[in-house]
Amino acid sequence: MNEFVPRRTAAYISQHDTHIGEMTVRETLAFSARCQGVGSRYDMLGELSRREKEANIKPDPDIDVYMKAAATEGQETNVITDYVLKVLGLDICADTLVGDEMLRGISGGQRK
């Protein structure tokens, strides 16, 4: 505890979220992921498989299936986006418009 320095441990970052009201929650998260550079993970998956074989590691079947599904392209909905929706508890309103001042959409708590 003598080494604990609050300034190095936590930071407050203010933000002002502006969402496109005509997009659904799922579309908004997928759009955000694409803007952050989240794309095909095929190369990463190949490298991971190669290293696992070299180290004689047998991955957990559930995680392995998730990684392979996340690496596939051409899906209507992205597995990662669906996973984030589920984790955040937004899967119940995934296909609802986000809305804005002029368009009714999800609640303010869901928007945050």
C-alpha positions in Angstrom: 0.0 0.0 0.0 3.0 2.3 0.4 3.4 2.3 -3.4 -0.2 3.3 -4.1 -0.3 6.6 -6.1 -3.9 7.6 -6.9 -2.9 9.8 -9.8 -1.4 6.8 -11.5 -4.2 4.5 -10.7 -7.4 6.3 -11.9 -8.3 9.1 -14.2 -11.5 11.0 -15.0 -12.2 11.5 -18.6 -15.2 13.5 -19.5 -17.0 12.7 -22.7 -20.0 13.8 -24.7 -21.6 11.0 -26.6 -23.4 11.9 -29.8 -25.3 9.1 -31.4 -27.0 8.9 -34.7 -30.7 8.6 -33.7 -31.8 6.7 -36.9 -29.4 3.8 -36.2 -30.3 0.8 -34.0 -28.3 -0.1 -30.9 -26.6 -3.0 -32.8 -25.7 -0.8 -35.8 -24.3 1.9 -33.4 -22.0 -0.6 -31.7 -20.9 -2.2 -35.0 -20.2 1.3 -36.5 -18.2 2.2 -33.4 -16.1 -1.0 -33.7 -15.4 -0.3 -37.4 -14.3 3.3 -36.5 -11.9 1.9 -33.9 -10.3 -0.5 -36.5 -11.9 -3.7 -35.3 -11.9 -5.9 -38.4 -11.1 -9.4 -39.6 -9.1 -11.3 -37.1 -8.2 -14.1 -39.5 -4.4 -13.4 -39.4 -4.4 -13.3 -35.6 -6.3 -16.5 -35.4 -3.9 -18.3 -37.7 -0.9 -17.1 -35.7 -2.6 -18.2 -32.5 -3.3 -21.7 -33.8 0.3 -22.0 -35.0 1.6 -21.0 -31.5 -0.8 -23.4 -29.8 0.4 -26.3 -31.9 4.0 -25.4 -31.2 3.4 -25.3 -27.5 1.2 -28.4 -27.5 -1.7 -26.4 -26.1 -5.3 -27.5 -26.5 -7.6 -24.5 -26.2 -10.9 -24.5 -24.4 -13.6 -25.6 -26.9 -16.0 -22.7 -26.1 -13.3 -20.1 -26.5 -12.0 -21.7 -29.6 -15.4 -21.6 -31.3 -15.9 -18.0 -30.3 -12.5 -17.0 -31.7 -13.2 -18.8 -35.0 -16.7 -17.3 -35.3 -15.3 -13.8 -34.6 -12.7 -14.3 -37.3 -15.2 -15.2 -40.1 -16.3 -12.5 -42.5 -19.5 -11.9 -44.3 -21.9 -12.3 -41.5 -25.1 -10.3 -41.2 -24.4 -9.6 -37.5 -21.0 -9.6 -36.0 -20.4 -12.1 -33.2 -18.3 -9.6 -31.2 -21.1 -7.0 -31.4 -23.6 -9.6 -30.2 -21.3 -10.5 -27.3 -20.9 -6.9 -26.2 -24.7 -6.4 -26.4 -25.2 -9.4 -24.1 -22.5 -8.3 -21.7 -24.0 -4.8 -21.4 -27.5 -6.1 -21.1 -28.6 -4.3 -24.2 -29.6 -7.5 -26.1 -33.2 -6.8 -25.3 -33.1 -3.5 -27.2 -30.5 -4.4 -29.8 -32.9 -3.7 -32.7 -34.5 -0.6 -31.3 -33.5 2.8 -32.6 -31.2 4.9 -30.4 -33.3 8.0 -30.9 -32.6 11.6 -30.2 -34.5 14.8 -29.3 -36.8 14.4 -32.3 -37.1 10.6 -32.6 -38.2 8.3 -29.8 -35.7 5.5 -29.0 -34.1 3.7 -26.1 -34.1 5.1 -22.6 -31.4 7.5 -21.4 -29.9 4.9 -19.1 -29.6 2.4 -22.0 -28.1 5.2 -24.2 -25.4 5.9 -21.6 
